[in-house]
Amino acid sequence: MPTKAPTDSEQIRRKAAVVDDIASRLRDAEAAVLTEYRGLSVTDLADLRAALRPAATDYKVFKNTLARRAAAVAGLDDVAEDLVGPVAIAFVRRDGGDAVTAAKALRDFARGNPNLVLKGGILGVRPLTSADIEALAEVPPREQLLARLAGGFQAPLTKAAGLFQAFTRNFAYGLKAYADQRAAEAPPEAAAPAEAPAADAPAAEAPATESEPEAAAAPEATETAAPAAEAPEAPAEPAE
């Protein structure tokens, strides 16, 4: 039984769906690269899609009339001008896609397959020429850029840490030198003890003051005792 041909209204709906799909891909893509694939075999196209897979990039072939209409819908009139001849579009997805990796894969594949021609594209909303795509392919990978950026941040921190250590070390040396200088300029400590006995002198003189009355009283006691010894000799005179 022959297949029923689609009606005109069905064809219109299908084309409109394709236009909406292309316009949505162009708006949502991180980047899109237009290529001419004339002369590439089915195997070549399969190899190219495999090379673009690590960059989260979809390689799609569309009719130019529909692609031009979609570019106009997406507001990308510059892209519409390059949609001439057998053109396929490489869409770099925004979720995990890498425009640099995709550009490298397309450039490397074109070097081994001259039938693949890089025509232009967009990066976000910025139009790209074929020379721009070549320049984008020369950018270092994201991991390498991040490593360089991290090294750039680390270098000032390392330098700052070294300066801080030098400052701390020099401050300690300066503080020690200042302490030594203050110790050298201080007066001798021997002068202070010399004044201590002078403060104790009154205590030493106090007993001497008390002993003087005792010394004076001693002779008086001796003189009083002498007359007492002479008293017995008085009765001896009447005996004669």
SVG drawing of the C-alpha trace seen along z (x, -y; Angstrom):
<svg xmlns="http://www.w3.org/2000/svg" viewBox="-3 -58 99 60">
<polyline fill="none" stroke="black" stroke-width="0.4" points="0.0,0.0 1.6,-3.3 2.5,-5.8 0.2,-8.7 1.9,-12.0 1.8,-14.7 -0.6,-17.5 0.6,-21.1 -0.6,-22.0 1.5,-19.1 4.6,-20.2 4.1,-23.7 3.8,-22.5 6.9,-20.3 8.9,-23.2 7.7,-25.5 8.8,-23.0 12.3,-22.8 12.6,-26.5 11.6,-26.8 14.1,-24.0 17.0,-25.8 16.1,-29.2 15.9,-27.7 19.3,-26.0 20.9,-29.2 19.5,-31.2 20.4,-28.6 23.9,-27.7 27.1,-28.9 28.4,-29.1 27.5,-27.9 29.9,-27.3 28.7,-27.2 30.5,-24.7 30.3,-23.6 30.5,-19.9 30.4,-19.4 32.3,-16.2 32.3,-14.6 31.1,-11.0 28.7,-9.6 31.7,-8.0 33.5,-11.4 30.4,-13.1 30.2,-10.3 33.9,-10.8 33.3,-14.6 30.4,-14.1 32.5,-11.8 35.3,-14.4 32.8,-17.1 31.1,-14.9 33.7,-15.7 32.9,-19.4 29.2,-18.7 28.6,-19.9 25.8,-18.7 26.5,-18.7 23.3,-19.1 22.5,-19.4 19.6,-21.6 18.1,-23.1 19.5,-26.5 16.1,-28.1 14.9,-26.9 18.1,-27.8 18.1,-31.3 14.5,-31.7 15.4,-30.5 18.4,-32.8 16.2,-35.7 13.7,-34.6 16.6,-34.5 17.7,-38.0 21.0,-36.7 21.0,-38.3 24.8,-38.0 24.5,-34.2 21.8,-34.1 24.3,-35.6 26.6,-32.6 23.9,-30.0 24.7,-29.4 25.4,-26.0 25.5,-22.7 25.9,-24.0 25.9,-22.1 25.8,-23.8 27.8,-22.8 25.9,-23.8 27.9,-24.1 25.5,-23.4 25.5,-25.8 25.2,-23.0 28.7,-21.6 29.8,-22.7 33.2,-24.2 33.5,-26.6 37.3,-26.4 37.4,-22.6 34.8,-22.6 36.7,-25.1 39.9,-23.0 38.1,-19.8 36.6,-21.5 40.0,-23.1 41.9,-19.9 39.3,-17.9 39.4,-20.5 43.2,-20.2 42.9,-16.5 39.7,-16.9 39.9,-19.9 36.2,-19.3 35.2,-20.7 35.2,-24.6 34.7,-26.8 32.5,-29.7 31.7,-31.6 29.4,-31.5 28.5,-33.1 29.9,-33.2 26.9,-34.1 25.4,-36.8 28.7,-38.0 29.3,-37.1 32.4,-35.1 34.4,-35.0 36.4,-32.0 39.5,-33.8 37.8,-34.3 37.2,-30.6 40.8,-29.8 41.9,-32.3 39.4,-30.7 41.0,-27.3 44.4,-28.7 43.1,-29.6 44.5,-27.3 42.0,-24.8 39.9,-25.8 41.8,-23.6 45.1,-25.2 43.6,-28.7 42.3,-27.9 45.7,-26.5 47.3,-29.7 44.8,-31.8 45.3,-29.8 49.1,-30.2 48.6,-34.0 46.6,-34.2 49.1,-32.0 52.2,-34.0 51.1,-37.2 50.0,-35.2 53.4,-33.4 55.2,-36.8 53.0,-38.3 53.8,-35.4 57.5,-35.8 57.3,-39.6 55.4,-38.9 57.9,-36.4 60.8,-38.9 58.9,-41.6 58.4,-39.4 62.0,-38.4 63.3,-41.9 61.0,-43.2 62.3,-40.5 65.9,-41.5 65.0,-45.2 63.3,-44.6 66.3,-42.6 68.7,-45.4 66.5,-48.0 66.4,-45.9 70.2,-45.5 70.7,-49.3 68.4,-50.1 70.3,-47.6 73.6,-49.3 72.3,-52.8 70.8,-51.8 72.7,-53.2 74.9,-50.7 72.9,-48.6 75.7,-48.8 74.6,-52.3 71.2,-51.2 72.4,-48.7 74.9,-51.3 72.0,-53.4 70.4,-50.5 72.7,-50.5 72.1,-54.2 68.4,-53.5 69.3,-50.9 71.7,-53.2 69.1,-54.5 68.3,-51.0 71.9,-50.3 72.4,-53.5 69.3,-52.8 71.0,-50.2 74.0,-52.4 71.8,-55.2 70.2,-52.9 73.6,-51.5 75.0,-54.9 72.7,-55.3 73.7,-51.8 77.4,-52.7 76.9,-55.9 75.0,-54.0 77.8,-51.5 80.3,-53.9 77.7,-55.2 77.0,-51.7 80.8,-51.2 81.1,-54.4 78.2,-53.5 79.7,-50.2 83.0,-51.6 81.8,-53.3 80.0,-50.2 83.3,-48.4 84.9,-51.0 82.2,-51.0 83.7,-48.2 87.0,-50.1 85.3,-52.7 85.1,-50.7 88.8,-49.8 89.9,-53.3 88.4,-52.9 90.3,-49.7 93.6,-51.6"/>
</svg>
